[in-house]
Amino acid sequence: MLLLWLFMASSVQAQVFPTSLGGITLGEDISSIDEICRMHTQIPLSQERHLMEIQLIPHHAPGIRGGSVAYANCDQIGRIVRIKLKFEDETRGFFDGLLKRYRDRFGRPLEWRGDPFQTVMSWKWSFTNAQGEQVNLELTHSRDEDYKTGNFVKMTLRSLWLTEDACQDAKNKSGADNDRAPTPANKLDYRLLIPQ
């Protein structure tokens, strides 16, 4: 009987494919949430030129302090690719309770992404649906004041992220500055690299 219950629980978790968080759905058009976005904050991401990011209105939902949404900027312009939220409660106790709920819903995380001192504690899950779409989910608690403190969640439609990245790479092929090799050590001016 116990084995049957364990099998049923694992198959239910295997079928879970989360796409919504905080009232926002991955893959939807950014216009579907314009009432909770701070439109004047829209910027292209410097390390992910295939994405635009926009800040959410603070406290747009109970328990959420703020966050941002990244959306496609190349092939499927406007589709929501990533949701990042910061929770109001910054305590470790809140994180532990939320982590238990995530584990109950999604099973054991795929990967530990925190540090050994637990200054940053981060767990990652990955999901794939029948169409081959992939979603990554990461729950984080941080006490690192140089980074960010508090509790965060990030959910990314990874398959759309990869499509957009490939589109941007194809556009950049003509002026391939991104593929430039690092400057050889004997050509560096270390005075520019070390604070003076």
TIMIDREN-985776 format. One record per residue (C-alpha): x, y, z; residue number from 0. Coordinates in nm, 4 decimals, m for minus. Example, Ala and Ser with C-alpha at 12.3 -4.5 7.8 and 13.67 -1.06 7.14 Angstrom:
2
<atom px="1.2300" py="m0.4500" pz="0.7800" k="0"/>
<atom px="1.3670" py="m0.1060" pz="0.7140" k="1"/>
END
This chain:
196
<atom px="0.0000" py="0.0000" pz="0.0000" k="0"/>
<atom px="0.2829" py="0.2414" pz="0.0910" k="1"/>
<atom px="0.4608" py="0.1672" pz="m0.2389" k="2"/>
<atom px="0.1422" py="0.2389" pz="m0.4334" k="3"/>
<atom px="0.1005" py="0.5732" pz="m0.2539" k="4"/>
<atom px="0.4649" py="0.6678" pz="m0.3207" k="5"/>
<atom px="0.4287" py="0.5783" pz="m0.6897" k="6"/>
<atom px="0.1093" py="0.7818" pz="m0.7209" k="7"/>
<atom px="0.2675" py="1.0821" pz="m0.5459" k="8"/>
<atom px="0.5731" py="1.0748" pz="m0.7727" k="9"/>
<atom px="0.3640" py="1.0425" pz="m1.0903" k="10"/>
<atom px="0.1489" py="1.3402" pz="m0.9888" k="11"/>
<atom px="0.4625" py="1.5493" pz="m0.9316" k="12"/>
<atom px="0.6076" py="1.4339" pz="m1.2644" k="13"/>
<atom px="0.2967" py="1.5652" pz="m1.4425" k="14"/>
<atom px="0.3195" py="1.9107" pz="m1.2804" k="15"/>
<atom px="0.4222" py="2.1827" pz="m1.5249" k="16"/>
<atom px="0.4024" py="2.5206" pz="m1.3505" k="17"/>
<atom px="0.3581" py="2.8282" pz="m1.5695" k="18"/>
<atom px="0.1894" py="3.0843" pz="m1.3415" k="19"/>
<atom px="0.3289" py="3.2732" pz="m1.0459" k="20"/>
<atom px="0.1953" py="3.5797" pz="m0.8652" k="21"/>
<atom px="m0.0859" py="3.6224" pz="m1.1171" k="22"/>
<atom px="0.1554" py="3.6179" pz="m1.4146" k="23"/>
<atom px="0.1743" py="3.3394" pz="m1.6748" k="24"/>
<atom px="0.4859" py="3.2432" pz="m1.8692" k="25"/>
<atom px="0.4393" py="3.2518" pz="m2.2450" k="26"/>
<atom px="0.1555" py="3.5068" pz="m2.2307" k="27"/>
<atom px="0.1958" py="3.8479" pz="m2.3929" k="28"/>
<atom px="0.3333" py="4.1241" pz="m2.1700" k="29"/>
<atom px="0.0215" py="4.3299" pz="m2.2474" k="30"/>
<atom px="m0.1795" py="4.0800" pz="m2.0397" k="31"/>
<atom px="m0.0234" py="4.2242" pz="m1.7213" k="32"/>
<atom px="0.0246" py="4.5920" pz="m1.8123" k="33"/>
<atom px="m0.1929" py="4.6977" pz="m1.5152" k="34"/>
<atom px="0.0698" py="4.5630" pz="m1.2707" k="35"/>
<atom px="0.3790" py="4.6828" pz="m1.4617" k="36"/>
<atom px="0.5742" py="5.0050" pz="m1.4195" k="37"/>
<atom px="0.5987" py="5.0729" pz="m1.7928" k="38"/>
<atom px="0.8618" py="5.3484" pz="m1.7598" k="39"/>
<atom px="1.1125" py="5.0950" pz="m1.6176" k="40"/>
<atom px="1.1353" py="4.8845" pz="m1.9358" k="41"/>
<atom px="1.4988" py="4.8143" pz="m2.0343" k="42"/>
<atom px="1.6907" py="4.5622" pz="m2.2458" k="43"/>
<atom px="1.8977" py="4.3288" pz="m2.0267" k="44"/>
<atom px="2.2687" py="4.3910" pz="m2.0741" k="45"/>
<atom px="2.3776" py="4.0250" pz="m2.0601" k="46"/>
<atom px="2.0635" py="3.8892" pz="m2.2261" k="47"/>
<atom px="1.9997" py="4.1236" pz="m2.5183" k="48"/>
<atom px="1.7184" py="3.8990" pz="m2.6389" k="49"/>
<atom px="1.5118" py="3.9998" pz="m2.3341" k="50"/>
<atom px="1.3477" py="4.3192" pz="m2.2117" k="51"/>
<atom px="1.2774" py="4.3594" pz="m1.8414" k="52"/>
<atom px="1.0077" py="4.5601" pz="m1.6694" k="53"/>
<atom px="0.9506" py="4.6191" pz="m1.2988" k="54"/>
<atom px="0.6258" py="4.5217" pz="m1.1329" k="55"/>
<atom px="0.4206" py="4.7608" pz="m0.9209" k="56"/>
<atom px="0.5255" py="4.7023" pz="m0.5564" k="57"/>
<atom px="0.2828" py="4.4884" pz="m0.3551" k="58"/>
<atom px="0.0768" py="4.4004" pz="m0.6649" k="59"/>
<atom px="m0.0338" py="4.0830" pz="m0.4817" k="60"/>
<atom px="m0.0525" py="3.9903" pz="m0.1113" k="61"/>
<atom px="0.2812" py="3.8633" pz="0.0187" k="62"/>
<atom px="0.4834" py="3.9990" pz="m0.2751" k="63"/>
<atom px="0.7049" py="4.3022" pz="m0.2145" k="64"/>
<atom px="0.8064" py="4.3527" pz="m0.5765" k="65"/>
<atom px="0.9626" py="4.1939" pz="m0.8770" k="66"/>
<atom px="1.0202" py="4.2017" pz="m1.2479" k="67"/>
<atom px="0.9177" py="4.0279" pz="m1.5670" k="68"/>
<atom px="1.1439" py="3.9614" pz="m1.8652" k="69"/>
<atom px="0.9899" py="3.9190" pz="m2.2075" k="70"/>
<atom px="1.1062" py="3.8203" pz="m2.5544" k="71"/>
<atom px="1.2704" py="4.0857" pz="m2.7705" k="72"/>
<atom px="1.3688" py="3.8986" pz="m3.0874" k="73"/>
<atom px="1.1580" py="3.6207" pz="m3.2409" k="74"/>
<atom px="0.8413" py="3.6037" pz="m3.0279" k="75"/>
<atom px="0.8386" py="3.9658" pz="m2.9170" k="76"/>
<atom px="0.6346" py="4.0372" pz="m2.6067" k="77"/>
<atom px="0.5982" py="3.6803" pz="m2.4754" k="78"/>
<atom px="0.6800" py="3.6502" pz="m2.1035" k="79"/>
<atom px="0.9999" py="3.4485" pz="m2.0532" k="80"/>
<atom px="1.0851" py="3.5005" pz="m1.6841" k="81"/>
<atom px="0.9143" py="3.6052" pz="m1.3617" k="82"/>
<atom px="1.1155" py="3.7200" pz="m1.0578" k="83"/>
<atom px="0.9399" py="3.7985" pz="m0.7309" k="84"/>
<atom px="1.0603" py="3.9128" pz="m0.3897" k="85"/>
<atom px="0.8432" py="3.8153" pz="m0.0948" k="86"/>
<atom px="0.7452" py="4.0580" pz="0.1828" k="87"/>
<atom px="0.8599" py="3.8220" pz="0.4577" k="88"/>
<atom px="1.2408" py="3.8079" pz="0.4500" k="89"/>
<atom px="1.2865" py="3.5582" pz="0.7359" k="90"/>
<atom px="1.4484" py="3.2171" pz="0.7172" k="91"/>
<atom px="1.1377" py="3.0685" pz="0.8796" k="92"/>
<atom px="0.9206" py="3.1904" pz="0.5912" k="93"/>
<atom px="1.1683" py="3.0422" pz="0.3430" k="94"/>
<atom px="1.1695" py="2.7057" pz="0.5218" k="95"/>
<atom px="0.7883" py="2.6950" pz="0.5210" k="96"/>
<atom px="0.7707" py="2.7910" pz="0.1541" k="97"/>
<atom px="1.0391" py="2.5346" pz="0.0647" k="98"/>
<atom px="0.8313" py="2.2635" pz="0.2340" k="99"/>
<atom px="0.5265" py="2.3684" pz="0.0293" k="100"/>
<atom px="0.7332" py="2.3692" pz="m0.2913" k="101"/>
<atom px="0.8645" py="2.0198" pz="m0.2115" k="102"/>
<atom px="0.5122" py="1.8968" pz="m0.1378" k="103"/>
<atom px="0.3949" py="2.0334" pz="m0.4749" k="104"/>
<atom px="0.6985" py="1.9658" pz="m0.6972" k="105"/>
<atom px="0.8977" py="1.6927" pz="m0.5230" k="106"/>
<atom px="1.2650" py="1.7075" pz="m0.4405" k="107"/>
<atom px="1.4596" py="1.9883" pz="m0.6089" k="108"/>
<atom px="1.6860" py="1.8960" pz="m0.8978" k="109"/>
<atom px="1.9811" py="2.1071" pz="m0.7875" k="110"/>
<atom px="2.1278" py="2.2968" pz="m0.4893" k="111"/>
<atom px="2.2526" py="2.6384" pz="m0.6050" k="112"/>
<atom px="2.3407" py="2.7989" pz="m0.2743" k="113"/>
<atom px="2.6735" py="2.8335" pz="m0.1003" k="114"/>
<atom px="2.8197" py="2.5982" pz="0.1644" k="115"/>
<atom px="2.7873" py="2.8623" pz="0.4381" k="116"/>
<atom px="2.4156" py="2.9072" pz="0.3622" k="117"/>
<atom px="2.4545" py="3.2804" pz="0.3176" k="118"/>
<atom px="2.2603" py="3.2133" pz="m0.0002" k="119"/>
<atom px="2.0313" py="2.9090" pz="m0.0026" k="120"/>
<atom px="1.8817" py="2.8293" pz="m0.3401" k="121"/>
<atom px="1.6994" py="2.5246" pz="m0.4757" k="122"/>
<atom px="1.6178" py="2.4609" pz="m0.8419" k="123"/>
<atom px="1.3515" py="2.2448" pz="m1.0087" k="124"/>
<atom px="1.3138" py="2.1782" pz="m1.3822" k="125"/>
<atom px="0.9994" py="2.0635" pz="m1.5611" k="126"/>
<atom px="0.9286" py="1.9522" pz="m1.9181" k="127"/>
<atom px="0.5839" py="1.9135" pz="m2.0705" k="128"/>
<atom px="0.4649" py="1.6836" pz="m2.3512" k="129"/>
<atom px="0.5417" py="1.9539" pz="m2.6123" k="130"/>
<atom px="0.9057" py="1.9702" pz="m2.4982" k="131"/>
<atom px="0.8734" py="2.3097" pz="m2.3313" k="132"/>
<atom px="1.0950" py="2.3485" pz="m2.0243" k="133"/>
<atom px="1.0372" py="2.5585" pz="m1.7132" k="134"/>
<atom px="1.3041" py="2.6216" pz="m1.4489" k="135"/>
<atom px="1.1986" py="2.7254" pz="m1.0992" k="136"/>
<atom px="1.4358" py="2.8563" pz="m0.8341" k="137"/>
<atom px="1.3545" py="2.9418" pz="m0.4707" k="138"/>
<atom px="1.6173" py="3.1461" pz="m0.2846" k="139"/>
<atom px="1.6851" py="3.2812" pz="0.0639" k="140"/>
<atom px="1.9742" py="3.5255" pz="0.0958" k="141"/>
<atom px="2.1488" py="3.6931" pz="0.3877" k="142"/>
<atom px="2.4208" py="3.8351" pz="0.1612" k="143"/>
<atom px="2.4017" py="4.2133" pz="0.1999" k="144"/>
<atom px="2.6322" py="4.2650" pz="m0.1002" k="145"/>
<atom px="2.3859" py="4.0776" pz="m0.3184" k="146"/>
<atom px="2.0231" py="4.0981" pz="m0.2037" k="147"/>
<atom px="1.8652" py="3.9914" pz="0.1216" k="148"/>
<atom px="1.5327" py="3.8176" pz="0.1639" k="149"/>
<atom px="1.3302" py="3.5489" pz="m0.0090" k="150"/>
<atom px="1.2931" py="3.5288" pz="m0.3864" k="151"/>
<atom px="1.1479" py="3.3077" pz="m0.6533" k="152"/>
<atom px="1.2438" py="3.2991" pz="m1.0202" k="153"/>
<atom px="1.0572" py="3.1038" pz="m1.2862" k="154"/>
<atom px="1.1808" py="3.0876" pz="m1.6458" k="155"/>
<atom px="1.0295" py="2.9393" pz="m1.9590" k="156"/>
<atom px="1.3719" py="2.8045" pz="m2.0534" k="157"/>
<atom px="1.2650" py="2.6700" pz="m2.3933" k="158"/>
<atom px="1.1486" py="3.0186" pz="m2.4993" k="159"/>
<atom px="1.4660" py="3.1708" pz="m2.3493" k="160"/>
<atom px="1.6758" py="2.9392" pz="m2.5714" k="161"/>
<atom px="1.4701" py="3.0248" pz="m2.8814" k="162"/>
<atom px="1.5139" py="3.3964" pz="m2.8180" k="163"/>
<atom px="1.8865" py="3.3554" pz="m2.7470" k="164"/>
<atom px="1.9338" py="3.1692" pz="m3.0773" k="165"/>
<atom px="1.7422" py="3.4447" pz="m3.2590" k="166"/>
<atom px="1.9671" py="3.7115" pz="m3.1068" k="167"/>
<atom px="2.2797" py="3.5100" pz="m3.1942" k="168"/>
<atom px="2.1632" py="3.4884" pz="m3.5562" k="169"/>
<atom px="2.1088" py="3.8665" pz="m3.5659" k="170"/>
<atom px="2.4541" py="3.9273" pz="m3.4175" k="171"/>
<atom px="2.6451" py="3.7062" pz="m3.6633" k="172"/>
<atom px="2.7238" py="4.0003" pz="m3.8914" k="173"/>
<atom px="2.8823" py="4.2133" pz="m3.6189" k="174"/>
<atom px="3.0100" py="3.9370" pz="m3.3921" k="175"/>
<atom px="3.1629" py="4.1425" pz="m3.1111" k="176"/>
<atom px="3.0238" py="3.8913" pz="m2.8590" k="177"/>
<atom px="3.2466" py="3.6117" pz="m2.9923" k="178"/>
<atom px="3.5638" py="3.8126" pz="m2.9338" k="179"/>
<atom px="3.8420" py="3.6239" pz="m2.7591" k="180"/>
<atom px="3.9614" py="3.7536" pz="m2.4216" k="181"/>
<atom px="4.2498" py="4.0023" pz="m2.4288" k="182"/>
<atom px="4.5818" py="3.8175" pz="m2.3789" k="183"/>
<atom px="4.7339" py="3.8746" pz="m2.0340" k="184"/>
<atom px="5.0444" py="4.0430" pz="m2.1805" k="185"/>
<atom px="4.8202" py="4.3042" pz="m2.3491" k="186"/>
<atom px="4.6256" py="4.4027" pz="m2.0360" k="187"/>
<atom px="4.6737" py="4.7284" pz="m1.8481" k="188"/>
<atom px="4.6116" py="4.6018" pz="m1.4963" k="189"/>
<atom px="4.5884" py="4.9587" pz="m1.3643" k="190"/>
<atom px="4.2445" py="4.9664" pz="m1.5299" k="191"/>
<atom px="4.1396" py="4.6414" pz="m1.3622" k="192"/>
<atom px="4.2493" py="4.7135" pz="m1.0048" k="193"/>
<atom px="4.0814" py="4.9845" pz="m0.7967" k="194"/>
<atom px="4.3135" py="5.2817" pz="m0.7444" k="195"/>
END
